Amino acid sequence: MRTPCKTIIGTAAEGSKYFQRKRIESLILRALRKGNFVHFTAPRRTGKTSILKQLANENYDDLICIYEDIESDKTSSDLYRRLIKLIEQSINKSDNWGKKMWTTITSKKIKGISLDGKIELESESIDYRKLFLDLVNVIQNSEIKIVLFLDEFPDVINNIRENEGSETALNVLHTLRSLRQTSDFTQSFSLVFSGSVGLTHIVRKIGRAKLLNDLKVIELEPLTTQEFDEFVSFITEGASLYIPVETRNHIEVKLRQLIPYYIQLIIEKGDEWTEDNDSTTLTIADVDHVYQKLVTESDKFIDWVDRIKTYFSDHSKFLFHVLTTIAHCEEMAMQEVLNISNQHSIEDFEDLIHQVLIADGYLTKNESGKLIFASPLLRDWWKYHYSQK
């Protein structure tokens, strides 16, 4: 009976399928213990969510960590309710410390929290922002620090901006900034912001990018050559599929941008292809075949297209024009981008290139400073599906 590889595509890798990233995990924990609020950034599909979930599942003597995807929050009240709920979960995660904290909290007679420690999250009379701040204020002297990993936080700020206006979104950002400006709070409470959309660009839309200047930015880079080799060994461990060294080298060169998602796409397709052909060895020719299959399939990268349409609709035609031109021409100088921006009457084209297309992992710059696709696979997919006009 054939044993499949441990590839996991579309959801976060957890448990035995999680490939440990020790260096980045250590960087995040060190920043949190130093009192920082963290902005965890990375190109799409690099494994941010898997890392945050893994950190939240670990046990620490000095930290209690909770992970939550908060994308569904549409208003500021939704967000504050969520934060209150997560603080409650954090306190309940530890029996002895939790009981001590609830005793302290209930003694403060905070509006919205009953004497037996129950929090009213559905009452219209509750000011959720104040309740959140009151809770954080009570726990500021705690010997254990609460850390909330807020995935898709940029989406929430964008939702608040669209549903309640820029001022309300600004108020939320100011509120959270005020916490990290107060040393008493940062020793007992911290937040990690992450998401598949650039937070900096979303905040720039509101015109207050400086509100993020005090965040500790930690970037998750693609895998190194050594990590790539370790990752391939990890997901093929115990599997029937064998990937020779020369095939591994070919995958590395062909992908160039060593992101777990792309690597797993190749290996999963290769596993299926070799099984269909009664083989257990993945050859260079097999890799070329499955690579081309991925290029022609419409579903594997369509979310990259949808993101531009959803979050950058005002500039989507310009961004599509740039991406499609580079896909067909391989590279582009900034002067050429300027020419395209003039066609679309775009003034802040350099910001859009750097804060959207480069920051979100679509493009990078080569040694000569010209723009190229960060991923050859995404480039070839884009070239196949979008004709140059």
RAPE-V91818 format. One record per residue. N is the residue number from 0. RES is the residue in one letter. PHI is phi in whole degrees, 0 to 359 (NA if undefined). PSI is psi in whole degrees, -180 to 180 (NA if undefined). D_FIRST is the distance of its C-alpha to the first C-alpha in whole Angstrom. Layout:
# RAPE-V91818
n=(N,N)
res=(RES,RES)
phi=(PHI,PHI)
psi=(PSI,PSI)
d_first=(D_FIRST,D_FIRST)
This chain:
# RAPE-V91818
n=(0,1,2,3,4,5,6,7,8,9,10,11,12,13,14,15,16,17,18,19,20,21,22,23,24,25,26,27,28,29,30,31,32,33,34,35,36,37,38,39,40,41,42,43,44,45,46,47,48,49,50,51,52,53,54,55,56,57,58,59,60,61,62,63,64,65,66,67,68,69,70,71,72,73,74,75,76,77,78,79,80,81,82,83,84,85,86,87,88,89,90,91,92,93,94,95,96,97,98,99,100,101,102,103,104,105,106,107,108,109,110,111,112,113,114,115,116,117,118,119,120,121,122,123,124,125,126,127,128,129,130,131,132,133,134,135,136,137,138,139,140,141,142,143,144,145,146,147,148,149,150,151,152,153,154,155,156,157,158,159,160,161,162,163,164,165,166,167,168,169,170,171,172,173,174,175,176,177,178,179,180,181,182,183,184,185,186,187,188,189,190,191,192,193,194,195,196,197,198,199,200,201,202,203,204,205,206,207,208,209,210,211,212,213,214,215,216,217,218,219,220,221,222,223,224,225,226,227,228,229,230,231,232,233,234,235,236,237,238,239,240,241,242,243,244,245,246,247,248,249,250,251,252,253,254,255,256,257,258,259,260,261,262,263,264,265,266,267,268,269,270,271,272,273,274,275,276,277,278,279,280,281,282,283,284,285,286,287,288,289,290,291,292,293,294,295,296,297,298,299,300,301,302,303,304,305,306,307,308,309,310,311,312,313,314,315,316,317,318,319,320,321,322,323,324,325,326,327,328,329,330,331,332,333,334,335,336,337,338,339,340,341,342,343,344,345,346,347,348,349,350,351,352,353,354,355,356,357,358,359,360,361,362,363,364,365,366,367,368,369,370,371,372,373,374,375,376,377,378,379,380,381,382,383,384,385,386,387,388)
res=(M,R,T,P,C,K,T,I,I,G,T,A,A,E,G,S,K,Y,F,Q,R,K,R,I,E,S,L,I,L,R,A,L,R,K,G,N,F,V,H,F,T,A,P,R,R,T,G,K,T,S,I,L,K,Q,L,A,N,E,N,Y,D,D,L,I,C,I,Y,E,D,I,E,S,D,K,T,S,S,D,L,Y,R,R,L,I,K,L,I,E,Q,S,I,N,K,S,D,N,W,G,K,K,M,W,T,T,I,T,S,K,K,I,K,G,I,S,L,D,G,K,I,E,L,E,S,E,S,I,D,Y,R,K,L,F,L,D,L,V,N,V,I,Q,N,S,E,I,K,I,V,L,F,L,D,E,F,P,D,V,I,N,N,I,R,E,N,E,G,S,E,T,A,L,N,V,L,H,T,L,R,S,L,R,Q,T,S,D,F,T,Q,S,F,S,L,V,F,S,G,S,V,G,L,T,H,I,V,R,K,I,G,R,A,K,L,L,N,D,L,K,V,I,E,L,E,P,L,T,T,Q,E,F,D,E,F,V,S,F,I,T,E,G,A,S,L,Y,I,P,V,E,T,R,N,H,I,E,V,K,L,R,Q,L,I,P,Y,Y,I,Q,L,I,I,E,K,G,D,E,W,T,E,D,N,D,S,T,T,L,T,I,A,D,V,D,H,V,Y,Q,K,L,V,T,E,S,D,K,F,I,D,W,V,D,R,I,K,T,Y,F,S,D,H,S,K,F,L,F,H,V,L,T,T,I,A,H,C,E,E,M,A,M,Q,E,V,L,N,I,S,N,Q,H,S,I,E,D,F,E,D,L,I,H,Q,V,L,I,A,D,G,Y,L,T,K,N,E,S,G,K,L,I,F,A,S,P,L,L,R,D,W,W,K,Y,H,Y,S,Q,K)
phi=(NA,282,257,286,287,272,284,219,237,101,230,290,279,226,60,291,266,275,267,293,243,301,296,290,299,295,299,294,297,296,297,294,290,273,93,274,267,246,253,266,242,184,299,297,69,267,103,303,297,300,295,296,296,297,298,290,274,280,255,231,287,246,229,238,246,231,256,207,274,252,304,285,291,253,228,296,297,303,295,295,300,298,298,298,299,290,297,301,299,299,296,285,287,239,296,293,295,298,299,297,293,295,298,294,297,292,291,276,53,281,296,108,236,284,294,265,89,273,259,274,256,241,279,289,275,272,271,293,297,295,297,300,294,297,297,297,297,291,274,295,260,290,279,247,266,269,236,249,269,256,278,66,301,302,300,293,299,294,299,296,299,286,269,235,101,297,297,294,299,297,300,297,298,295,300,291,292,298,294,283,271,250,299,299,288,292,278,234,209,208,234,241,263,213,168,272,241,296,297,301,292,297,289,298,300,276,88,224,301,294,294,256,298,267,286,278,272,238,257,264,275,302,294,283,302,295,295,301,297,293,293,298,297,296,279,257,299,79,273,285,288,246,242,298,302,295,287,300,298,293,298,299,292,292,278,62,272,273,262,310,300,295,299,291,301,297,289,295,298,295,298,294,296,293,297,297,253,52,231,241,246,271,263,299,297,297,298,298,294,289,301,293,297,295,298,274,283,275,270,291,232,295,293,294,288,298,299,295,296,280,264,229,300,296,240,299,297,297,297,297,300,297,297,294,296,294,302,271,257,77,209,208,280,298,297,292,296,301,298,291,297,295,295,254,56,259,268,265,296,293,300,296,295,281,274,246,289,276,298,269,90,285,237,214,244,274,297,270,84,270,283,222,294,295,245,301,294,295,300,291,296,297,298,291,266,231,281,280,265)
psi=(133,136,121,164,162,41,146,116,130,-23,166,143,126,163,-131,-14,0,127,114,136,78,-41,-49,-34,-44,-40,-43,-48,-39,-43,-41,-41,-20,1,14,149,138,136,105,111,156,156,163,149,22,-7,23,-50,-41,-42,-46,-41,-40,-45,-39,-25,-10,158,132,151,-30,-5,144,117,137,132,142,133,115,17,-30,-12,126,-21,169,-37,-40,-46,-47,-38,-43,-46,-40,-46,-41,-37,-42,-46,-41,-46,-40,-9,-21,122,-62,-51,-38,-45,-40,-43,-41,-35,-43,-45,-48,-26,-18,-11,55,133,125,-9,121,168,-21,12,11,135,129,106,0,5,131,-18,-6,133,100,-33,-46,-41,-42,-48,-37,-42,-46,-37,-39,-38,3,-20,12,146,-13,136,133,128,126,121,109,96,143,30,-41,-36,-40,-44,-40,-40,-45,-42,-43,-36,-29,-6,161,-35,-42,-41,-41,-41,-40,-48,-40,-42,-48,-34,-37,-33,-46,-7,-6,113,-33,-38,-43,-17,-15,-8,137,157,146,119,132,169,166,-2,141,119,-39,-43,-39,-43,-32,-32,-32,-16,24,52,-27,-17,-12,-3,-26,0,145,111,124,122,135,113,159,167,145,172,-43,-44,-37,-48,-41,-37,-43,-42,-39,-48,-12,-2,126,-3,162,-27,134,131,104,163,-43,-32,-40,-45,-38,-41,-44,-46,-41,-39,-37,-57,106,74,134,-39,-48,-43,-44,-34,-47,-47,-40,-45,-40,-38,-45,-43,-46,-36,-43,-25,21,45,154,2,127,118,171,-41,-37,-43,-44,-38,-49,-31,-47,-34,-41,-37,-39,-16,137,-19,-19,-29,13,-25,-25,-35,-47,-35,-43,-43,-37,-49,-20,43,-34,-27,13,-40,-42,-48,-43,-40,-46,-50,-44,-40,-45,-38,-37,-28,-3,-42,164,132,156,-28,-37,-35,-40,-42,-41,-39,-35,-34,-29,7,46,124,-41,45,-35,-39,-45,-39,-49,-42,-16,-66,-36,-48,-35,6,9,-49,163,-176,140,-175,-26,4,8,152,133,163,136,-35,120,-33,-45,-39,-49,-34,-45,-43,-39,-38,-17,115,146,131,NA)
d_first=(0,4,7,10,13,16,18,20,23,26,26,27,25,25,24,21,21,24,25,29,32,34,37,37,37,40,42,42,42,45,47,46,48,51,52,50,49,46,45,42,41,38,37,35,31,32,31,34,33,30,32,35,33,31,35,36,33,35,38,41,44,46,44,43,41,40,37,38,38,41,41,42,46,48,51,53,53,49,49,51,50,46,48,50,46,44,47,47,44,44,47,45,42,44,46,49,50,49,52,54,53,54,57,58,57,59,62,63,63,61,61,58,57,58,60,56,54,53,53,54,52,53,57,59,61,59,60,56,57,59,57,54,57,59,55,55,58,58,55,56,57,54,53,49,48,47,45,43,41,42,39,40,44,45,44,46,49,49,49,52,54,53,54,57,58,58,60,58,55,58,59,55,55,58,57,54,56,59,56,55,59,60,59,59,56,54,54,52,50,48,46,44,44,41,40,38,42,45,47,50,50,50,53,55,55,57,59,58,56,58,56,53,55,55,51,49,47,43,41,38,37,34,32,34,32,31,30,28,26,25,24,22,20,20,18,16,16,12,11,9,12,15,19,21,25,26,24,25,28,28,27,29,32,31,31,34,34,31,30,27,26,27,24,22,23,22,19,17,19,17,14,14,16,14,11,14,15,12,13,12,16,18,21,25,25,22,23,26,25,23,26,28,26,27,30,31,29,32,30,29,32,34,35,37,39,40,41,44,45,45,46,48,49,53,52,49,50,51,48,46,49,48,44,44,47,45,42,44,46,44,47,50,53,54,57,55,54,57,58,55,57,60,59,57,60,58,60,58,55,54,54,51,49,49,49,46,45,44,44,41,39,40,42,43,46,46,48,51,51,50,47,44,40,39,35,35,32,34,37,35,34,38,39,37,38,41,44,47,50)
